[in-house]
Amino acid sequence: MSHTRRNFFLLAGGALAAAQDPKNMVVRSARPEDLEMPLSGFADYLTPADHFFVRTHVYVPAVNMSEWRLKVEGSVQTPLTLAMDDLRKMPAVELIAVTECAGNSRSFFNPHVPGLQWGWGGVANARWRGVRLAEVLQRAGVRPSAVEVLLDGADEPIGTMQDFRRSIPLRKALHPDTILAYEMNGEPVPLKHGFPLRLVAPGWASDSWVKWVTSLNVLDKPWDGFWMKNAYRKPDHAVAPGTSLTPEQMVPVTSLRVKTVIASPAANWARPGEPVRIAGVSWSGDAGPVTSVEVSTDAGRTWKAARLYPGQKTKYGWRQWDFSWTPEREAYYTIMARARDAAGDTQPLAQEWNPGGYGWNVAPSLGIRVQAQAPEAANPPVSPAHPEPPPGFRASCLQCHGTDVIEQQHLTRAQWDREITKMTGWGARVNAQDRELLLNYLSGAFGAK
């Protein structure tokens, strides 16, 4: 669906005014806002805005469309300044693509790793419409020496944090499926998801999907800025669990890997002789679309093909699937699922560990007890009281986020020591005389489970 200029700005007003209700989401951080889609959201093929996960390092910027412009500069023959009207006059393209946080499912890594403790829902599937990035760059005339495109947005860093900017290789920028999107699911891209313009780098993790885009800077050499040199990096080979690596020993996160989520059944018990619907979604990255999904109800000893939903075979979107199973007798069963993509890649049964908690894609499992009577509800655990924080805790740790981010970590003392060092490098101000007190508090109040 396309819109006239007048309709675009009318709809844009709605996008700016619409607020995503956190009650529909799992709140990973309230400030800045990081929201995870619940498992029920996987029932939708295209993820609606109120279930679309939110990942923000900063506060959502205000965008004045009368002043907004896209600048194209750097190693180009003709620098450009484009308004939204200019972009919408160019040939429009549309594609369905999954966007997934690089750290989605981080909470499942063992040993535990720091960062937002995402479960399954740091991912969404949408129909994106916009203009090919390649066409914008070709209008500017990319010079032969160019190797990367650096993207910046209207967002502003918090305190001493570095400005969030990411670069992508020229080959990805010129790929015909890489677009600058101004619509999501037939409406202007919502403000929390990058209004008025968001990079869509299909097949890649969403750290490359820069939001609120205002600048394209064509570079003659790889960019070594903070968010490429220090963040979103993982080893290019398997490492022993718990290995500590420096950023220089790792490479940037790029392509997604084939992955599956089991979204149903929601209950962890069933009755013998009654059908159980096992359902979920699967997706992949640069390796090509999902071609098959298998389900096991005996902890991986045997596998049977699931039914892929018809009409969903796209290059970058996810595939919904289901499988009907009737347990014959009372027992405890382990349900598993795994997908295969067009390149023949399938999901591992054990996850390769990495210190950033990126790229989790092990075949998921779900335990279910089959018995005649429903089990009694368990009492929820009582959260322990935390000691009073030391002086300097608020100034050092709460300038860029709330305590909710800290409470979900559960790190060892050595991990908290490395985390303080990392956050200092990211801009946190920690006085040398307060560091030991801070370390004692964090490791004592929010130590490993």
Long-range contacts (C-beta under 8 A, 24 or more apart in sequence): 1-129, 1-183, 1-186, 2-92, 2-129, 3-183, 3-188, 5-84, 5-85, 5-88, 8-84, 8-88, 8-182, 8-188, 9-65, 11-187, 11-188, 12-65, 12-188, 12-195, 12-196, 14-187, 14-188, 15-187, 15-188, 15-189, 15-190, 15-191, 15-195, 16-63, 16-191, 16-195, 18-49, 18-190, 18-191, 20-49, 20-50, 20-52, 20-54, 20-190, 20-192, 21-50, 24-50, 24-51, 25-51, 25-53, 25-54, 25-121, 26-119, 26-121, 27-404, 28-116, 28-117, 28-118, 28-404, 28-405, 28-408, 29-116, 29-401, 29-402, 29-404, 29-405, 30-402, 30-404, 31-401, 31-402, 32-56, 32-57, 32-58, 32-59, 32-158, 32-400, 32-401, 33-60, 33-192, 34-116, 36-118, 36-119, 36-121, 36-122, 37-121, 37-122, 37-123, 37-124, 38-121, 39-120, 39-121, 39-261, 39-263, 39-264, 39-266, 40-263, 40-266, 41-121, 41-124, 42-120, 42-261, 42-263, 42-280, 42-281, 42-320, 43-263, 44-125, 45-125, 45-309, 45-312, 45-317, 45-318, 45-320, 46-96, 46-125, 46-126, 46-127, 46-185, 47-124, 47-125, 47-126, 47-185, 48-185, 49-184, 49-185, 49-187, 49-190, 49-193, 51-124, 52-124, 52-126, 52-190, 52-192, 52-193, 53-101, 53-121, 53-122, 53-123, 53-124, 54-192, 54-193, 55-101, 55-116, 55-122, 55-206, 56-155, 56-192, 57-155, 57-158, 57-161, 57-164, 58-155, 58-156, 58-157, 58-158, 58-161, 58-164, 59-155, 59-156, 59-158, 60-155, 60-191, 60-192, 61-153, 61-154, 61-155, 61-156, 61-212, 63-154, 63-191, 63-195, 63-196, 63-212, 65-196, 68-154, 68-196, 68-214, 69-214, 70-136, 70-180, 70-197, 70-213, 70-214, 70-215, 70-216, 71-214, 71-215, 71-216, 72-136, 72-137, 72-139, 72-140, 72-216, 72-218, 73-215, 73-216, 73-217, 73-218, 74-146, 74-150, 74-216, 74-217, 74-218, 74-219, 75-142, 75-143, 75-145, 75-146, 75-218, 75-219, 75-220, 76-137, 76-140, 76-141, 76-142, 76-143, 76-146, 76-218, 77-140, 77-141, 77-142, 77-143, 78-139, 78-140, 78-141, 79-140, 80-136, 80-139, 80-140, 82-136, 84-182, 84-196, 84-197, 87-130, 87-131, 87-136, 87-180, 87-182, 87-197, 88-131, 88-182, 90-131, 90-135, 90-136, 91-131, 91-132, 91-135, 92-129, 92-130, 92-131, 93-129, 93-130, 93-131, 93-132, 93-176, 93-179, 94-127, 94-128, 94-129, 95-127, 95-128, 95-177, 95-179, 95-200, 95-202, 95-314, 95-315, 95-316, 96-125, 96-126, 96-127, 96-128, 96-314, 96-316, 96-317, 97-125, 97-126, 97-128, 97-200, 97-202, 97-203, 97-314, 97-316, 97-317, 98-123, 98-124, 98-125, 98-202, 98-256, 98-283, 98-316, 98-317, 98-318, 99-123, 99-124, 99-126, 99-200, 99-206, 99-209, 100-124, 100-205, 100-206, 100-256, 100-259, 100-283, 101-205, 101-206, 101-207, 102-205, 102-206, 102-207, 102-232, 102-253, 102-356, 102-358, 102-359, 103-356, 103-357, 103-358, 104-360, 105-360, 105-361, 106-357, 106-358, 106-360, 107-408, 108-351, 108-360, 108-362, 109-351, 109-353, 109-357, 109-360, 110-241, 110-353, 111-241, 111-242, 111-353, 112-410, 112-411, 112-415, 112-448, 112-449, 113-354, 113-355, 113-356, 113-357, 113-415, 114-357, 114-409, 114-411, 114-415, 114-419, 114-422, 115-356, 115-357, 116-405, 116-408, 117-408, 117-409, 120-261, 120-263, 120-364, 123-261, 123-283, 125-281, 125-283, 125-317, 125-318, 126-184, 126-185, 127-184, 127-185, 127-186, 128-179, 128-181, 128-183, 128-184, 128-200, 129-181, 129-182, 129-183, 129-184, 129-186, 130-179, 130-180, 130-181, 130-182, 130-183, 130-197, 130-200, 131-179, 131-180, 131-182, 132-176, 132-178, 132-179, 132-180, 133-173, 133-174, 133-178, 133-179, 133-180, 133-199, 133-216, 134-173, 134-174, 134-175, 134-176, 134-178, 136-180, 136-216, 137-173, 137-174, 137-216, 137-218, 140-218, 142-170, 142-174, 142-218, 143-218, 143-220, 145-220, 146-170, 146-218, 146-219, 146-220, 147-219, 147-220, 147-221, 147-222, 148-173, 148-218, 148-219, 148-221, 148-222, 148-223, 149-173, 149-216, 149-217, 149-218, 149-219, 150-215, 150-216, 150-217, 150-218, 150-219, 150-223, 150-225, 151-199, 151-210, 151-213, 151-215, 151-216, 151-217, 152-210, 152-213, 152-214, 152-215, 152-217, 153-194, 153-210, 153-211, 153-212, 153-213, 153-214, 153-215, 154-212, 154-214, 155-211, 155-212, 157-427, 158-399, 158-400, 159-399, 159-400, 159-427, 160-399, 160-427, 160-428, 160-429, 161-400, 161-426, 161-427, 162-225, 162-226, 162-227, 162-426, 162-427, 164-210, 164-227, 165-210, 165-223, 165-225, 165-227, 166-207, 166-208, 166-210, 166-227, 166-228, 166-232, 167-219, 167-222, 167-223, 167-225, 167-228, 168-199, 168-201, 168-204, 168-208, 170-218, 172-201, 172-204, 172-208, 177-202, 177-203, 177-315, 177-316, 178-202, 180-213, 202-315, 202-316, 203-255, 203-256, 203-284, 203-285, 203-286, 203-316, 204-254, 204-255, 204-256, 204-285, 204-286, 205-232, 205-253, 205-254, 205-255, 205-256, 205-358, 205-359, 207-231, 207-232, 207-253, 208-254, 226-426, 228-252, 230-425, 230-426, 232-356, 232-358, 233-356, 234-354, 234-355, 234-356, 234-358, 234-359, 235-354, 238-352, 239-352, 239-353, 239-354, 239-355, 240-353, 241-353, 242-353, 243-353, 243-355, 244-355, 244-418, 245-355, 250-354, 250-356, 253-356, 253-358, 253-359, 254-286, 255-285, 255-286, 255-287, 256-283, 256-284, 256-285, 256-286, 256-359, 257-284, 257-285, 257-287, 257-345, 257-359, 257-361, 258-282, 258-283, 258-284, 258-285, 258-287, 258-290, 258-339, 258-340, 258-341, 258-345, 258-346, 258-347, 258-361, 259-283, 259-284, 259-339, 259-347, 259-360, 259-361, 260-293, 260-337, 260-338, 260-339, 260-347, 260-363, 260-364, 261-364, 262-335, 262-337, 262-364, 262-365, 262-366, 264-322, 265-366, 265-368, 267-368, 268-366, 268-367, 268-368, 268-369, 269-368, 269-369, 269-370, 269-371, 269-374, 269-375, 270-327, 270-368, 270-369, 270-370, 271-370, 271-371, 271-372, 272-327, 272-328, 272-329, 272-330, 272-370, 272-371, 272-372, 273-326, 273-327, 273-328, 274-326, 274-327, 275-324, 275-325, 275-326, 276-324, 276-325, 276-326, 276-327, 276-368, 277-322, 277-323, 277-324, 278-306, 278-322, 278-323, 278-324, 278-325, 278-335, 278-337, 279-320, 279-321, 279-322, 279-323, 280-320, 280-321, 280-322, 280-337, 280-364, 281-318, 281-319, 281-320, 281-321, 282-318, 282-319, 282-321, 282-337, 282-339, 283-316, 283-317, 283-318, 283-319, 283-339, 284-339, 284-341, 284-342, 284-345, 287-341, 287-342, 287-343, 287-345, 288-315, 288-341, 288-342, 288-343, 289-313, 289-314, 289-315, 289-316, 289-317, 289-319, 289-341, 289-342, 290-318, 290-319, 290-339, 290-340, 290-341, 290-342, 291-340, 291-341, 291-342, 292-339, 292-340, 293-319, 293-321, 293-337, 293-338, 293-339, 293-340, 294-337, 294-338, 294-339, 294-340, 295-323, 295-325, 295-335, 295-336, 295-337, 296-334, 296-335, 296-336, 296-337, 297-325, 297-327, 297-333, 297-334, 297-335, 298-333, 298-334, 299-333, 299-334, 299-336, 299-365, 300-334, 300-336, 300-349, 300-363, 303-338, 306-337, 327-370, 329-370, 330-370, 330-371, 330-372, 331-370, 332-367, 332-368, 332-369, 332-370, 333-367, 333-368, 333-369, 333-370, 334-365, 334-366, 334-367, 334-368, 335-365, 335-366, 335-367, 335-368, 336-363, 336-364, 336-365, 336-366, 337-363, 337-364, 338-363, 386-445, 386-446, 387-441, 387-444, 387-445, 389-441, 389-445, 390-434, 390-437, 390-438, 390-440, 390-441, 391-434, 391-437, 392-430, 392-431, 392-434, 392-437, 392-438, 393-438, 393-441, 395-429, 396-428, 396-429, 396-430, 396-431, 396-434, 396-438, 397-423, 397-428, 397-438, 399-428, 399-429, 400-427, 400-428, 406-442, 406-446, 407-446, 409-446, 410-446, 410-447, 410-448, 410-449, 411-442, 411-443, 411-446, 411-447, 411-448, 412-443, 412-447, 412-448, 413-439, 413-443, 413-447, 415-448, 416-442, 416-443, 416-446, 416-447
